[in-house]
Amino acid sequence: MIALASGLRVYLACGVTDMRKGMTGLAMLVQQTLAKDPFGGAVFAFRGRRAGLIKLIWHDGIGLCMLTKRLEQGQFTWPSATTTGRITLSSAQLAALLDGCEWRAPVARRRPELAG
């Protein structure tokens, strides 16, 4: 499983991806389109046209792993289809994305002023 550590590098592939691709096809997409190393330990996230399905790939040091998540309701928040390339996410943003929440501008929680 993905260890959501603070030093985790997460890249989100902007635009839409052909969700028929498996982990090998997505790894080739990482190399050719995103110009990154799919075996370097980073997590790469892809979304299809329907927006209710995402795929994540990463190399855990032993082999290539893929996680697929489909939302029962709603859509995953993603950059516009006109945006190309990749953007970097923090591990907290990845956790929010996997929960189906807004990850671009999370609402800051207020710190309590008084105990009790």
N, C-alpha and C positions, 0 to 999 in steps of 0.2 A: 504494500500500500504506500501511498505518497506520504512521507513525513513532512507535515506542514511547518517546517522550521523557518525561522526568520531569515536565514541566509539562502533560502530556496530561490532559484532563478526561474521565473515563469514568463513565457512569451505567448502572446495571444496573436494568432494569425488573423489579420484584418481581412474583411471581405468574406465571401462565401467559399466553401470548400466542398468538393464532391465527396459526400459521406459514404459512397460505396468503397472508398479507399480503405485498405486495412493498415496495419501498423507499418508495413514495409513501404507502401505507397505514400503514407504520411511522412515517414522518415526521409524518403527521397524528396518530397516537397519541402521539408525543412532545409535540406542541403541545397537544393536548386533555387528555390524561390526566396526563402528567408535568409539564406547564406549563413546558416548556423550549423553546428555539429550536433546531430541528434543523439550522439552517444556520450555527450559531455555531462550528463546528469541534470540538465535543465528539463523543465516540463513545458510542452508545447500544446496549446489548446486550439481547436478548430471547431467551427460551427457551419452547418449546412444552410441551405436556402430557407428551410421551414422554421428555423430558429428555436425549435423545441428539443434539439439533439446536439450534444457536443461530444467531441472525442479528445482525450488527452493522451499524449504519448510521452514516455521518458525512459531512460536507460538506468536501471538500478545498480549497475556494476556487474551484473550477471547476465542480463538479457533485456531485450526491449519489452516494455509493458504498455498496455493500452487500457484506458478506462473509458467506457461509454456511458453517458447519462442522458436520459430522456425525461423531460418534465411532463407530468400528467396534465398540468394546466399552465398557461402562460408561455413566455419565451425568454430565452437567455438574452441579457443585455449585451450588445456587441457594437463596436464602431460601425459607422456607415459603410455600405457596400462600395462606396467610391474611394474609401481609404484603402491604401495598399501597404504591404509590408507587415511589420510586426510592432507591437507595443509591449512594454514590460509591465508586469503586475507584481505586487507584493504578495506574500503568502496569505495575508489577511484578505486581500482583494480576491485571490483565488478561492478562498473559503466562502466568501460572499457569493461569488459567481456560481460555485457548485451548489449553494443553497438556493439559487434562483433569485437572489437579491440584487439590488442596485449596488455595483461595486465601484462606479466611477466617482461618486460624490456621497460617501456614506455620512449619515448624520452622526455628529459627535455626541457622545453621551455626556451629560452634565455630571460634574464631580460633586458629590455631596458636600454641603457646607458645614453641616452639623451632624454629629453622631447621635443617634437616638431619636 
